[in-house]
Amino acid sequence: MTLLDILAARGVIERSEIDALAERARASGDLDAALADQGVSTEQILSAKSELFGIPLQTLEGREVPFEILKHVPEESASYYHFVPIGVRDGALEVGLTDPDSIEARDAVNFIASRLGIPYKLYLISPQDFERVRESYKGLSGEVTKALSDLEGELSGGEVEVGVEPPAAAPGGAETQIVEEAPVTKIVATILHYATDGDASDIHIEHMGEEVRVRFRVDGVLNTSLTLPRKVHAALVTRIKILSNLRLDEKRKPQDGRFSARIEGRRIDFRVSTFPSYYGEKVVMRILDTAKGVKPLAEMGLSERNLALIRAALARPYGLILISGPTGSGKSTTLYAMLNEIDREKFNVLSLEDPVEYNIPGMSQSQIRPEIGYTFATGLRHTLRQDPDIIMVGEIRDKETAQLAVQAALTGHLVFSTIHTNNAVGVVPRLLDMGVDPFLLPPTLILAIAQRLVQLICPRSGKTLPVDGSIRAQIEKEFSDLPETHRREVSIPKEVLVVAPTPECPKGTRGRTAVFEVLTMDKPLEHVILKEPVEAAVLGVARSQGMLTMKEDAMQKAFRKEIPWEEVNKL
């Protein structure tokens, strides 16, 4: 008995049409589309499938699935396998799927249910119902849908802006009241909730012309999580500006601010940046979960050699330690991890930050405010009057800050900072380019670190890839310029892992770790800096030290099956 036979038996199609429909389905690969072209309704197709596979049909129209139910199945699994949790009844998880013929989807449901330790029952649902439930993962729950409806009602008079004037300008505080009590408050709260619950690092809200797009950055990748009507954009931005204490009437210039919120009992800090764009202001919010705290240095993904070099540098009484990498590469996290290793009871530790991302007990942290003339350079001058032992400067951006940081290191202080270069060996020519005298670097610069973030492979996932042919040649070429003593320490395995989806982890990756390269100052490097301070010469000395590049560090993590091989090729 086939689906076409059932439809013919019910009189939905003629038996004479079965062969032609079967042929069309084989050609297109989509029987449902062929039946729809024949005039068969979705309800008739679903009813026939229910009979064929022995799975009850479930209609979800007008029914909302609470987030507590959705938590049973990860969003990525639901999207990949086209099934969603729809309820829990009599201790069993009810799962709605769109393709009962998919063995892969059934295996995935069985796997997830066994991991949860609860039985399950399958239901057949329409593709429309599936999409509706899937949207609930993205924040459009019943509460938000109602709030959005209410807000659109308030804005139905046209493209008006709610509360765009400063609160003081509104007589009797009316404008403030509109904003504070508007349904947009619920929408913003839901966006923040879902972003933090989904371990997002950033929230992007941008006007695209016809709609407002909300994207979350998870594991370094941006994904669209919500689309909202364009009418709500002004109210959404206004609400965020009020929370961040930004000027509501300023839309021509970028603004920066921050606010804190308590979400599920955790205090979460949000760093806010607005940016004027063609259709309206774009808002980006960096999520700083203070409850997670600072990672220990030993858990940062450092190799034994690199960890030993960093800890040796931390034990020095003075000098300059610099971390390099692009925005979002985890430089601040590494800085905080290093500062967390220092005895802040014994030493006076001060920091200049923009912004202060995490509060470190026992350390005086100061927020830089360039708009009032309080820059890294001016802050560093004042810091030196505070009897410091250790100083952390958020970023070396200009000649003045670079020279002051070097002078501070030269006068008996241990100085930490970040700098923008492509790699660790690029730190030396970068400082020289900023106007630091070459003879000042050897006695001050003790460590230069470069880092990037790479994706971790999911536990119990991944597909093996033999290390032979071009892959082995690539590895041997990468390590070829290492001295023999260091090259012997590199153990090349017979196989590595590449990304492969599993029912529990459809993307094959989850979370990130850092890869590092660490350059230390020694006599040969001092000689190069004074005689020929170009990147190639610095690299030659660094390799003779046994320094591994970030790509080689990633290779070693791939050898240990911590990251997929694809991440190596991205560096």
C-alpha positions in Angstrom: 0.0 0.0 0.0 1.4 3.4 -1.0 0.3 6.9 -0.4 -1.1 7.1 -3.9 -3.1 3.9 -3.3 -4.6 5.3 -0.2 -5.6 8.6 -1.9 -7.1 6.6 -4.8 -9.0 4.4 -2.4 -10.5 7.5 -0.8 -11.4 8.9 -4.2 -9.1 11.9 -3.9 -7.3 10.9 -7.1 -8.2 8.5 -9.9 -6.4 5.2 -10.1 -5.5 6.0 -13.7 -3.5 9.0 -12.5 -1.3 6.9 -10.1 1.4 6.0 -12.7 1.7 9.6 -14.0 1.9 11.1 -10.5 4.5 8.5 -9.5 6.6 9.4 -12.5 6.3 13.2 -11.8 7.3 12.5 -8.2 10.4 10.5 -9.3 11.4 13.3 -11.7 11.0 16.1 -9.1 11.8 14.2 -6.0 8.8 15.7 -4.3 5.5 13.7 -4.2 3.7 16.3 -2.1 4.4 19.0 -4.7 3.1 16.7 -7.5 -0.1 16.0 -5.5 -0.6 19.7 -4.8 -0.3 20.5 -8.5 -3.0 17.9 -9.0 -5.3 19.8 -6.7 -4.9 17.5 -3.6 -5.0 19.6 -0.4 -2.4 19.5 2.4 -5.1 18.1 4.8 -5.8 15.2 2.4 -2.1 14.4 2.0 -1.5 14.5 5.8 -4.5 12.3 6.5 -3.3 9.7 4.0 0.2 9.8 5.5 -1.2 9.3 9.0 -2.9 6.2 7.8 0.1 4.9 5.8 2.6 5.3 8.7 0.3 4.7 11.6 1.1 8.1 13.2 -1.7 10.2 14.6 -2.3 13.5 12.9 -2.1 16.6 15.2 -3.2 20.1 14.4 -1.5 23.0 16.2 -3.4 25.9 14.9 -4.1 28.4 17.7 -1.9 26.5 20.1 1.3 27.9 21.6 4.1 25.6 22.7 5.7 27.0 25.9 9.4 27.5 26.1 9.6 24.9 28.9 8.6 22.3 26.3 10.8 23.6 23.6 13.9 23.2 25.8 13.6 19.4 25.5 14.9 19.6 21.9 17.7 21.9 20.8 16.7 24.5 18.1 19.4 23.3 15.8 18.2 19.7 16.0 14.6 20.8 15.3 15.6 22.8 12.3 17.9 20.2 10.8 15.6 17.1 11.2 12.2 18.9 10.9 10.6 17.8 14.2 9.6 19.8 17.2 8.4 19.0 20.8 4.8 19.9 21.1 3.9 18.8 24.6 4.4 16.4 27.6 1.5 14.1 28.5 1.6 11.2 31.0 5.3 11.5 31.4 5.9 11.1 27.6 7.4 13.7 25.3 5.1 14.5 22.3 7.0 15.2 19.1 5.6 16.5 15.9 7.3 15.7 12.6 6.7 16.6 9.0 8.2 13.6 7.3 7.3 10.3 8.9 9.3 8.5 6.2 12.6 10.0 7.4 14.5 7.2 9.2 17.2 9.9 10.1 14.5 12.0 11.9 13.1 9.0 13.8 16.6 8.0 14.9 17.3 11.5 16.0 14.1 11.6 18.1 14.9 8.2 19.6 18.5 9.4 20.5 17.3 12.6 22.1 14.6 10.9 24.1 17.0 8.3 25.4 19.4 11.0 26.5 16.6 12.8 28.3 15.5 9.4 29.8 11.8 9.8 28.9 9.5 8.0 26.5 8.1 9.8 23.4 5.1 9.6 21.1 5.2 10.7 17.5 2.6 12.9 15.8 2.3 14.0 12.2 2.1 17.8 11.8 1.8 20.1 8.8 4.9 22.1 7.5 3.0 25.3 8.4 2.6 24.1 12.0 6.2 23.1 12.1 7.4 26.5 11.1 5.1 28.2 13.6 6.5 26.1 16.5 10.1 26.6 15.2 9.6 30.4 15.3 8.9 30.0 19.0 12.5 29.1 19.5 13.4 32.5 18.1 11.4 34.5 20.6 8.0 34.8 19.0 6.2 33.2 21.8 2.6 33.9 22.5 3.5 36.8 24.9 5.7 38.5 22.3 3.2 37.9 19.5 0.6 39.7 21.6 3.0 42.4 22.5 3.9 42.9 18.9 0.2 43.0 17.9 -0.4 45.6 20.6 2.6 47.7 19.5 1.5 47.6 15.9 -1.8 48.9 17.1 -0.2 51.8 18.8 1.8 52.6 15.6 -1.0 52.0 13.1 -1.3 55.6 12.4 1.8 55.5 10.3 5.6 55.6 10.6 5.5 57.5 13.9 8.3 57.4 16.5 7.4 56.6 20.1 9.2 58.6 22.7 11.9 60.0 20.5 12.1 63.2 22.5 14.1 63.4 25.7 11.9 62.5 28.7 12.3 66.0 30.2 10.7 67.5 27.1 7.4 65.7 27.5 4.9 67.6 29.6 4.1 65.7 32.8 6.4 62.8 31.7 3.8 61.6 29.1 6.4 60.5 26.5 8.4 58.6 29.1 5.2 56.8 30.3 4.4 55.8 26.7 7.8 54.2 26.3 8.0 52.6 29.7 4.5 51.0 29.4 4.6 50.1 25.7 4.5 46.5 24.6 8.0 47.1 23.1 9.3 46.5 26.7 8.2 42.9 26.5 9.8 42.5 23.1 13.1 43.8 24.2 13.0 41.7 27.4 12.3 38.6 25.3 15.1 39.3 22.9 17.5 39.7 25.8 16.2 36.5 27.4 16.5 34.3 24.3 20.0 35.7 23.5 21.4 34.9 26.9 19.6 31.5 27.1 21.1 30.6 23.7 24.7 31.6 24.8 24.9 34.4 22.3 27.8 36.8 22.6 26.2 39.7 20.6 22.7 40.9 19.5 22.4 42.8 16.3 19.2 44.9 15.6 19.1 46.4 12.1 16.5 48.1 9.9 16.6 46.3 6.5 14.0 48.5 4.8 10.9 46.3 4.7 11.6 44.6 8.1 13.7 44.7 11.2 16.2 41.9 11.5 17.4 40.6 14.9 20.5 38.4 14.8 22.4 36.6 17.5 26.1 35.7 17.3 26.6 32.2 18.7 30.1 30.6 18.5 31.3 33.4 16.3 28.5 33.0 13.7 25.6 35.4 13.1 22.2 33.9 12.6 18.8 35.6 12.1 16.6 34.9 15.1 13.7 37.3 14.6 12.2 39.4 11.9 9.9 42.2 13.1 7.8 44.8 11.2 9.6 48.0 10.3 7.1 50.1 12.2 8.5 48.8 15.5 12.1 49.9 14.8 11.9 53.4 16.3 10.3 52.1 19.5 12.7 49.3 19.8 15.8 51.5 19.5 14.2 54.1 21.9 13.7 51.5 24.5 17.3 50.3 24.3 18.5 53.9 24.4 16.5 54.6 27.6 17.9 51.5 29.2 21.5 52.6 28.2 21.0 56.2 29.2 21.7 57.4 25.7 20.4 60.6 24.0 17.1 59.8 22.3 17.2 62.8 20.0 20.7 62.0 18.6 20.5 59.8 15.5 23.3 61.2 13.4 26.2 60.1 15.4 27.2 56.7 17.0 26.7 56.4 20.7 27.9 53.9 23.3 26.3 52.9 26.6 25.6 50.0 28.8 23.0 48.6 31.2 22.5 45.6 33.4 19.5 43.3 33.7 18.6 40.3 35.9 17.7 37.3 33.7 16.7 34.0 35.4 18.4 35.2 38.6 21.7 36.1 36.9 23.0 39.6 36.5 23.9 40.2 32.9 25.6 43.3 31.6 24.9 44.6 28.1 27.3 46.9 26.2 25.4 48.9 23.7 26.5 50.6 20.5 24.3 52.5 18.1 25.3 53.3 14.5 23.5 55.5 12.0 22.6 53.6 8.8 20.6 54.2 5.7 17.2 53.1 7.0 17.7 53.9 10.6 20.0 53.3 13.6 21.6 49.9 14.0 22.0 48.6 17.5 24.6 46.1 18.6 24.6 44.7 22.2 27.6 42.7 23.6 26.4 40.3 26.3 28.7 40.0 29.3 27.5 37.3 31.7 29.1 38.3 35.0 27.8 35.1 36.7 30.1 33.0 34.5 33.1 34.8 35.9 36.6 34.7 34.6 38.0 31.4 33.2 41.2 30.1 35.0 44.3 30.5 32.8 44.7 26.7 32.7 41.3 26.3 31.0 42.0 28.8 28.1 43.3 26.2 25.7 47.0 26.9 26.2 49.6 24.3 25.5 51.9 23.3 28.3 54.8 25.3 26.8 52.7 28.4 26.3 51.1 28.2 29.8 54.6 27.9 31.3 55.9 30.9 29.4 52.9 33.0 30.4 53.2 32.1 34.1 56.9 32.8 34.0 56.1 36.3 32.6 53.5 36.9 35.3 56.1 36.2 37.9 58.4 39.0 36.6 58.5 42.2 38.7 58.2 44.5 35.7 57.9 44.5 31.9 55.3 44.7 29.1 52.9 41.8 28.1 50.9 42.4 25.0 48.0 40.4 23.5 47.2 40.7 19.8 44.2 39.7 17.8 41.2 41.0 15.9 38.0 42.2 17.6 36.1 39.3 19.2 39.1 37.0 19.4 39.0 36.7 23.2 41.9 39.1 24.0 40.1 40.6 27.0 39.2 37.1 28.4 42.8 36.1 28.3 43.9 39.3 30.0 41.4 38.8 32.8 42.5 35.2 33.2 46.1 36.4 33.6 45.2 39.1 36.1 43.2 36.5 38.0 46.4 34.6 38.6 48.1 37.6 40.3 48.0 38.1 44.1 45.8 41.2 44.3 46.2 41.4 48.1 49.9 41.7 47.9 50.1 43.9 44.8 48.3 47.2 43.9 46.6 46.3 40.6 45.0 49.0 38.5 43.2 48.9 35.1 42.1 51.3 32.4 39.3 49.8 30.4 36.9 50.7 27.6 34.5 49.3 28.8 34.9 47.5 32.1 33.7 44.0 31.0 34.1 42.0 34.2 34.6 43.0 37.8 37.8 41.4 39.3 37.8 41.5 43.1 40.8 43.2 44.6 41.5 45.3 41.6 40.8 49.0 40.9 39.1 49.2 37.5 38.6 52.5 35.8 36.3 53.3 32.8 37.9 55.3 30.0 35.7 58.3 28.9 37.2 59.9 25.7 34.3 62.3 25.4 35.5 64.2 28.5 39.2 63.8 27.7 39.8 60.8 29.9 41.7 58.6 27.4 44.1 55.7 27.9 47.0 58.1 27.7 45.7 60.6 30.3 44.5 57.7 32.5 47.9 56.0 32.4 49.6 59.2 33.5 47.3 59.4 36.5 47.6 55.7 37.2 51.4 56.1 37.8 50.6 58.5 40.7 48.6 55.7 42.4 51.6 53.7 43.5 50.8 50.8 41.2 52.6 47.5 40.9 50.6 46.1 38.0 48.7 48.1 35.4 46.3 46.9 32.7 45.7 49.1 29.8 42.7 48.0 27.7 44.3 48.8 24.3 47.3 50.6 22.9 45.7 52.7 20.1 48.2 55.5 19.5 51.8 56.7 19.8 51.3 58.4 23.2 49.7 55.4 24.9 52.4 53.1 23.5 55.2 55.3 24.7 53.7 55.7 28.2 53.1 51.9 28.5 56.8 51.3 27.6 57.9 54.0 30.1 55.7 52.5 32.8 57.3 49.0 32.1 60.7 50.6 32.2 60.2 52.2 35.6 59.4 49.0 37.5 55.8 48.2 36.7 54.3 45.1 35.1 52.0 46.3 32.3 49.4 44.4 30.4 47.7 45.6 27.2 46.2 44.6 23.8 47.3 45.7 20.4 46.0 45.1 16.9 48.4 43.0 14.7 48.0 39.8 12.6 50.3 37.7 14.7 52.7 37.7 17.7 55.8 38.6 15.7 54.0 41.6 14.2 53.9 43.2 17.7 57.5 44.4 17.4 57.3 46.3 14.1 53.9 47.6 15.2 55.4 49.2 18.3 58.3 50.6 16.4 55.8 52.0 13.8 54.0 53.7 16.7 57.2 55.6 17.6 58.7 53.5 20.3 62.5 53.6 20.2 64.0 50.3 19.3 66.5 50.3 22.2 63.5 50.5 24.7 61.9 47.3 23.5 64.5 44.7 24.7 64.4 45.7 28.3 60.6 46.1 28.5 58.7 43.7 26.1 58.8 40.3 27.8 55.9 38.5 26.1 53.8 39.0 22.9 50.8 36.7 22.5 48.5 36.4 19.5 45.2 34.4 19.5 42.2 33.5 17.5 39.0 31.6 18.4 38.2 28.3 16.7 35.1 26.0 17.1 35.1 22.9 19.2 33.9 19.6 17.9 30.9 18.1 19.7 31.7 15.2 22.0 31.0 11.8 20.4 30.7 13.3 16.9 32.8 13.9 13.9 33.9 11.8 11.0 37.5 10.4 10.8 39.8 11.7 8.0 43.0 9.8 7.3 46.2 11.8 7.7 47.8 10.9 4.4 48.6 12.4 1.0 48.0 16.2 0.7 47.0 16.5 4.4 50.2 14.9 5.6 52.2 17.0 3.2 50.5 20.1 4.5 51.4 19.2 8.1 55.0 18.4 7.3 55.4 21.7 5.3 53.9 23.7 8.2 56.4 22.3 10.8 59.4 22.1 8.4 61.1 25.3 9.6 61.1 24.3 13.2 64.4 23.2 14.7 64.8 19.4 14.8 64.6 19.2 18.6 61.2 20.9 18.6 60.0 19.1 15.4 60.6 15.7 17.1 58.0 16.7 19.7 55.3 16.9 17.1 53.4 13.6 16.9 51.3 13.3 13.8 48.3 11.0 14.2 46.9 8.5 11.7 43.6 10.4 11.5 41.8 13.6 12.5 38.1 14.5 12.7 36.0 16.6 10.3 32.5 18.0 11.1 29.7 15.5 11.0 26.2 16.1 12.3 24.6 14.0 15.1 21.1 14.0 16.4 22.3 15.8 19.5 24.5 18.3 17.6 23.4 18.8 14.0 26.1 21.5 13.3 28.8 19.1 14.5 30.4 21.9 16.5 29.5 23.6 19.8 31.5 26.2 21.7 34.9 27.7 21.0 38.4 27.6 22.3 41.5 29.8 21.5 44.6 29.0 19.6 47.8 30.9 20.5 51.3 31.8 19.5 53.6 33.1 22.2 56.8 35.1 21.5 59.3 35.7 24.3 62.2 38.1 24.5 65.7 36.6 24.5 69.2 37.7 23.4 68.9 36.7 19.7 65.6 38.6 19.5 67.1 41.6 21.2 69.8 41.6 18.6 67.3 41.5 15.7 65.3 44.4 17.2 68.3 46.6 17.4 69.8 45.6 14.0 66.9 44.4 11.6 63.4 44.8 13.2 61.4 43.4 10.3 58.7 40.7 10.7 60.6 38.1 8.7 63.7 38.4 10.9 61.6 38.3 14.1 59.8 35.2 12.9 63.1 33.5 12.2 64.3 34.0 15.8 60.9 33.0 17.2 61.0 29.7 15.3 64.4 29.0 16.6 62.9 29.4 20.1 60.4 26.7 19.2 57.4 29.0 18.9 54.4 27.4 17.3 52.2 29.5 15.0 48.5 29.8 15.7 47.9 27.4 12.7 50.3 24.8 14.2 48.6 25.2 17.6 45.3 24.5 15.9 46.8 21.5 14.2 47.9 20.1 17.5 44.3 20.6 18.9 43.0 18.8 15.8 45.5 16.0 16.4 43.9 15.6 19.9 40.5 15.7 18.3 39.4 18.8 20.1 38.6 20.8 17.0 37.6 19.7 13.5 40.3 19.8 10.7 38.2 22.5 8.9 39.1 25.0 11.6 42.8 24.6 10.8 42.3 25.6 7.2 40.5 28.8 8.3 43.7 30.2 9.9 
